[in-house]
Amino acid sequence: MGTVLRVFVIIILVLSGAALFLAIQLYSKRELLINRTHLLEEQFRKVVKTIEAGDPPAEAQQPNYSGKDVSPVTSKEMENPERSPFWASYQFKLETPNLQAMSWDADEKKRQIRQYYRTEVTPEGKVRRVRNAVDVGTYCVDGPGTMQQMMDELLERATKQNATLNKTRMELQKLREELVTTIDEHNKLKQDGRADKKTIDEKNREIERLNEEIRGLKRKIVGLEEEKSNLTAEVAELKAEIEKKTGEIDELNKLVKDLNSEIKRLKESRVRPPTDERTSSAAAFQGAPGTKGKVVAVDDKLKFVVIDLSADAMTELIGEQRDRPMPQIELMIRRPGFKSASGEFITRIKCRQVLRQKNLVVADILIDWQQAPVEINDVVFY
């Protein structure tokens, strides 16, 4: 009996040593599992904070962005050009920033993430695990209050966020395609703009050359004016010489009288009054300043114009009965909007002949006053 008891004690000691060894091994494994579980919990809480708690708001207001002008570039102005429909399908809600992220930092969430089994409270107030309805020998590990529920929620939100991310990638692709198209068009417009600028520079140089020619012509005009002054002085000298030769003129009086008679006959055939009478009527003309009519015909080679005068202007010139001689008065011509050193002024004209029933007057262009060629519809004023 003592031998059996001794053997039994030895066996117990061996088993106790084995149990102690296994306990030491299990303790190290237990510490590993606990630390790993705590690390996973902590990392899960950090990962959760990167997951958005909800989708971007579907009711986000779409801004009224201006569509890209896709009409061709021409010299014609377009008030309502064709616009690109790019923004019509653009999902602006994907730009919503700072959406609220999920959080498991609450104490309730911290306890739930450690709850592997689903539990319930009995009528006696005790907490017990809920058995699996299918496999009665096991307990439920999913459902409300379990770690599995939190993982399912995390997976669901991560899936939806991934879908939103894929939509964003698709919108970025469309945006990139639109940007590439816009850049290509912009580069084409810049290339065309450089060509247009080159043309403009060439035109500006041509304008500068023409302006230089104009300045040269003006200098020539100044020289001609000086030459005219010299010629006028020579004419004055010749007149003085003519006065010295009055005797010779007396000898030609008879010839002059005959010529005057012929001149008078010719003037009467052209319905023009004697020179002294026309001069006196021009001196007596007292017309009101203002617009008198317009140019209806012009001959720049022969330097005369035909002007259409108003009824009031005709009355001022030849009387209400149209029976007075035509005064040799000087009128002026201007062109609205014309720009020169003298403003809108074009030239002076001198009335020569009148068509009394048609309110038309033939007048000579005084070239000494002329600033530019006379054109039809230029305004006649006094």
C-alpha positions in Angstrom: 0.0 0.0 0.0 2.8 2.3 0.8 4.5 1.6 -2.5 1.3 2.4 -4.4 0.9 5.7 -2.4 4.5 6.6 -3.1 4.0 6.0 -6.9 0.8 8.0 -6.8 2.6 10.9 -5.1 5.4 10.8 -7.7 2.8 10.8 -10.5 1.1 13.8 -8.9 4.4 15.6 -8.6 5.2 15.0 -12.3 1.8 16.1 -13.3 2.1 19.2 -11.1 5.5 20.0 -12.8 4.0 19.6 -16.2 1.0 21.7 -15.2 3.4 24.4 -13.9 5.4 24.3 -17.2 2.2 24.6 -19.3 0.9 27.4 -17.1 4.1 29.4 -17.6 3.8 28.8 -21.4 0.2 29.7 -21.4 0.9 32.9 -19.5 3.3 34.1 -22.1 0.8 33.3 -24.8 -1.9 35.0 -22.8 0.2 38.1 -22.5 0.9 38.0 -26.3 -2.8 37.7 -27.1 -3.8 40.5 -24.7 -1.2 42.9 -26.1 -2.1 42.0 -29.6 -5.8 42.5 -28.9 -5.1 45.9 -27.3 -2.9 46.9 -30.3 -5.6 45.8 -32.7 -8.3 47.8 -30.8 -6.1 50.9 -30.8 -5.3 50.6 -34.5 -8.9 50.0 -35.3 -9.9 53.1 -33.5 -7.3 55.1 -35.5 -8.4 53.5 -38.8 -12.0 54.2 -38.0 -11.2 58.0 -37.8 -10.2 57.9 -41.5 -13.6 56.5 -42.6 -16.3 59.0 -43.3 -19.5 58.5 -41.2 -21.8 59.3 -44.1 -22.0 59.9 -47.8 -21.6 63.4 -49.3 -24.9 65.3 -49.0 -27.0 64.6 -52.1 -28.8 68.0 -51.7 -25.5 69.9 -52.2 -26.3 73.0 -54.3 -24.8 72.9 -57.8 -23.0 76.2 -58.4 -23.8 78.0 -61.7 -20.4 77.7 -63.3 -20.0 79.4 -66.7 -19.7 76.9 -69.5 -16.8 76.9 -71.9 -17.4 78.8 -75.1 -17.2 76.2 -77.9 -18.3 78.4 -80.8 -15.6 79.0 -83.5 -13.6 82.2 -83.3 -14.6 84.5 -86.1 -14.7 88.3 -86.7 -18.4 88.3 -86.0 -19.5 89.2 -82.5 -21.7 86.6 -80.7 -23.9 87.7 -77.8 -24.9 84.1 -76.9 -22.2 81.6 -78.1 -22.6 77.9 -77.8 -21.6 76.6 -74.3 -20.1 73.2 -73.3 -22.5 71.0 -71.2 -19.6 69.8 -69.1 -20.9 71.1 -65.8 -24.4 69.6 -66.3 -23.1 66.1 -65.4 -20.4 67.2 -63.0 -21.0 65.8 -59.4 -20.3 68.8 -57.3 -21.2 66.9 -54.1 -18.0 64.9 -54.4 -16.1 68.2 -53.5 -17.8 68.5 -50.1 -14.9 68.9 -47.7 -14.4 67.9 -44.0 -17.2 65.2 -43.8 -17.6 63.9 -40.3 -15.5 60.7 -39.6 -16.5 57.7 -37.6 -15.3 57.4 -34.0 -15.0 54.6 -31.5 -13.5 56.7 -28.7 -16.7 56.6 -26.6 -16.6 54.3 -23.6 -19.6 52.4 -25.0 -17.8 51.7 -28.2 -14.6 50.7 -26.3 -16.6 48.1 -24.4 -18.5 46.9 -27.4 -15.3 46.2 -29.4 -14.3 43.8 -26.7 -17.7 42.1 -26.7 -17.2 38.9 -28.8 -20.5 37.2 -27.8 -24.0 38.8 -28.0 -25.5 39.1 -24.6 -28.9 39.7 -23.1 -30.3 40.6 -19.7 -32.5 38.0 -18.0 -35.6 38.9 -16.1 -33.6 38.4 -12.9 -31.2 41.2 -14.1 -28.4 38.9 -14.9 -26.3 39.2 -18.2 -26.0 36.0 -20.2 -24.8 35.0 -23.6 -27.3 34.3 -26.4 -27.3 30.9 -27.9 -27.1 30.4 -31.7 -30.6 29.6 -33.0 -29.1 27.3 -35.7 -26.3 25.7 -33.9 -27.6 25.4 -30.4 -24.3 24.2 -29.0 -22.7 27.6 -29.8 -23.3 31.2 -28.9 -24.2 34.2 -31.2 -21.1 36.3 -32.1 -23.0 38.8 -34.3 -25.9 41.2 -33.8 -26.4 44.3 -31.7 -23.8 45.0 -29.1 -21.1 42.7 -30.5 -17.7 43.4 -32.0 -19.0 41.8 -35.2 -21.6 44.6 -35.6 -19.0 47.3 -35.4 -16.8 45.5 -37.9 -19.8 45.1 -40.3 -20.5 48.9 -39.9 -16.9 49.7 -40.6 -16.9 47.4 -43.6 -20.1 49.0 -44.9 -18.8 52.5 -44.6 -15.4 51.6 -46.1 -17.2 50.0 -49.1 -19.3 53.1 -49.6 -16.3 55.4 -49.2 -14.4 53.3 -51.7 -17.4 53.6 -54.2 -17.3 57.4 -53.6 -13.5 57.4 -54.2 -14.1 55.5 -57.5 -16.7 58.1 -58.5 -14.2 60.8 -57.7 -11.6 59.1 -59.8 -14.0 59.0 -62.7 -14.8 62.7 -62.3 -11.1 63.4 -62.1 -10.6 61.5 -65.4 -13.4 63.6 -67.1 -12.0 66.7 -65.6 -8.5 65.8 -66.8 -9.9 65.2 -70.3 -11.7 68.5 -70.3 -8.6 70.2 -69.0 -6.5 68.7 -71.8 -9.0 69.8 -74.4 -9.1 73.3 -72.9 -5.3 73.5 -72.8 -5.1 72.3 -76.5 -7.6 75.0 -77.5 -5.8 77.6 -75.4 -2.5 76.7 -77.0 -4.2 77.0 -80.5 -5.6 80.4 -79.6 -2.2 81.6 -78.4 -0.7 80.4 -81.6 -3.3 82.2 -83.6 -2.9 85.2 -81.4 0.8 85.4 -82.1 0.1 85.2 -85.8 -2.6 88.0 -85.4 -0.1 90.1 -83.4 2.5 89.7 -86.1 -0.1 90.9 -88.7 -1.0 93.8 -86.4 2.6 94.8 -86.1 3.1 94.7 -89.8 -0.1 96.8 -90.2 1.2 99.3 -87.6 4.5 99.6 -89.5 2.6 100.2 -92.7 0.5 102.8 -91.0 3.7 104.5 -89.6 5.2 104.5 -93.1 2.0 106.1 -94.5 2.0 108.6 -91.7 5.6 109.5 -92.6 4.5 109.9 -96.2 1.7 112.2 -95.0 4.2 114.3 -93.0 6.4 114.5 -96.0 3.4 115.7 -98.2 2.5 118.2 -95.5 6.1 119.5 -95.7 5.7 119.8 -99.4 2.5 121.7 -99.0 4.3 124.1 -96.7 6.9 124.6 -99.4 4.2 125.1 -102.0 2.6 127.7 -99.7 5.9 129.5 -99.5 6.2 129.3 -103.3 2.7 130.6 -103.6 3.6 133.6 -101.4 6.6 134.3 -103.6 4.5 134.1 -106.7 2.0 136.4 -105.1 4.8 138.9 -104.5 5.8 138.5 -108.1 2.2 139.2 -109.2 2.2 142.3 -107.1 5.3 143.5 -108.9 3.8 142.7 -112.2 0.7 144.7 -111.3 2.9 147.7 -110.5 4.5 147.3 -113.9 1.1 147.1 -115.5 0.1 150.4 -113.9 3.1 152.0 -115.5 1.9 150.8 -118.8 -1.5 152.5 -118.5 -0.9 154.3 -121.7 -0.7 151.1 -123.6 -4.0 150.1 -122.1 -5.7 153.2 -123.3 -4.8 152.3 -126.8 -6.5 149.0 -126.4 -9.7 150.4 -124.9 -11.7 149.9 -128.1 -10.7 146.3 -128.2 -11.6 145.9 -124.5 -15.0 147.4 -125.1 -15.7 145.0 -127.9 -14.6 142.1 -125.7 -16.7 143.3 -122.8 -19.8 143.3 -125.0 -19.1 139.8 -126.1 -18.6 138.7 -122.5 -21.8 140.3 -121.4 -23.7 138.5 -124.2 -22.2 135.2 -123.2 -22.9 135.7 -119.5 -26.6 136.5 -120.2 -26.8 133.3 -122.3 -25.7 131.4 -119.2 -28.4 133.2 -117.0 -25.7 134.9 -114.9 -26.0 138.4 -113.7 -23.4 141.1 -114.3 -20.3 141.0 -112.1 -20.9 144.3 -110.3 -24.5 143.3 -109.6 -23.5 139.8 -108.3 -20.8 141.4 -106.1 -23.2 143.9 -104.6 -25.8 141.1 -103.9 -23.1 139.0 -102.3 -22.1 141.9 -100.1 -25.8 142.5 -99.2 -26.4 138.8 -98.3 -27.2 138.5 -94.6 -28.0 134.8 -94.1 -28.5 133.2 -90.7 -25.6 131.0 -89.6 -26.3 127.3 -89.7 -26.8 124.3 -91.9 -28.0 125.2 -95.4 -28.1 121.9 -97.3 -26.0 119.0 -98.5 -23.7 117.9 -101.4 -25.6 115.9 -104.0 -22.8 115.7 -106.7 -19.1 116.4 -106.9 -16.4 116.6 -109.6 -13.1 116.7 -107.9 -11.2 117.0 -111.2 -13.0 120.2 -112.4 -13.3 121.3 -108.8 -17.1 122.0 -108.6 -20.0 120.6 -106.6 -23.8 120.6 -106.9 -25.5 121.4 -103.6 -29.1 120.8 -102.6 -30.2 123.8 -100.4 -33.2 123.9 -98.1 -36.2 126.1 -99.0 -35.2 128.6 -96.3 -31.7 128.8 -97.6 -32.9 129.4 -101.2 -35.2 132.2 -99.8 -32.1 133.8 -98.1 -30.1 133.6 -101.4 -32.5 134.7 -104.1 -35.6 135.8 -102.3 -39.0 134.3 -101.6 -40.1 134.8 -105.3 -36.8 133.3 -106.6 -36.2 136.5 -108.6 -33.1 138.0 -107.0 -29.6 137.6 -108.7 -27.5 134.8 -107.3 -24.9 136.3 -104.9 -21.4 135.0 -105.2 -21.1 134.1 -101.6 -18.8 131.6 -100.0 -20.3 128.7 -98.0 -18.5 126.0 -96.1 -18.6 122.2 -96.1 -18.1 119.9 -93.2 -18.4 116.1 -92.6 -19.8 114.8 -89.3 -17.3 112.6 -87.6 -14.4 113.7 -89.8 -11.1 114.2 -87.8 -8.4 116.6 -89.0 -6.4 119.5 -87.8 -9.5 121.7 -88.6 -12.0 119.3 -87.0 -15.0 118.4 -89.3 -14.2 121.2 -91.8 -13.6 120.1 -95.4 -13.4 123.2 -97.6 -15.0 126.5 -98.7 -17.1 126.8 -101.9 -18.2 129.8 -103.9 -21.7 129.8 -105.4 -21.7 130.3 -109.2 -25.1 129.3 -110.7 -28.5 128.4 -109.4 -31.3 126.2 -110.7 -34.2 128.1 -109.1 -37.0 125.6 -109.4 -35.0 122.6 -108.0 -33.2 124.3 -105.1 -29.8 123.3 -106.7 -26.7 125.5 -106.8 -23.5 124.9 -108.7 -20.4 126.1 -106.7 -16.6 126.1 -107.2 -14.4 124.4 -104.7 -11.8 126.8 -103.3 -8.8 124.6 -103.3 -6.8 126.9 -101.0 -9.2 125.9 -98.2 -9.6 122.3 -99.1 -8.7 119.8 -96.3 -10.0 116.6 -97.9 -11.9 115.5 -101.0 -15.6 116.5 -101.0 -18.0 113.6 -100.8 -21.7 113.2 -101.4 -24.0 114.0 -98.4 -21.3 116.3 -96.8 -23.1 119.1 -94.9 -23.2 122.7 -96.3 -23.3 125.5 -93.7 -22.8 129.3 -93.5 
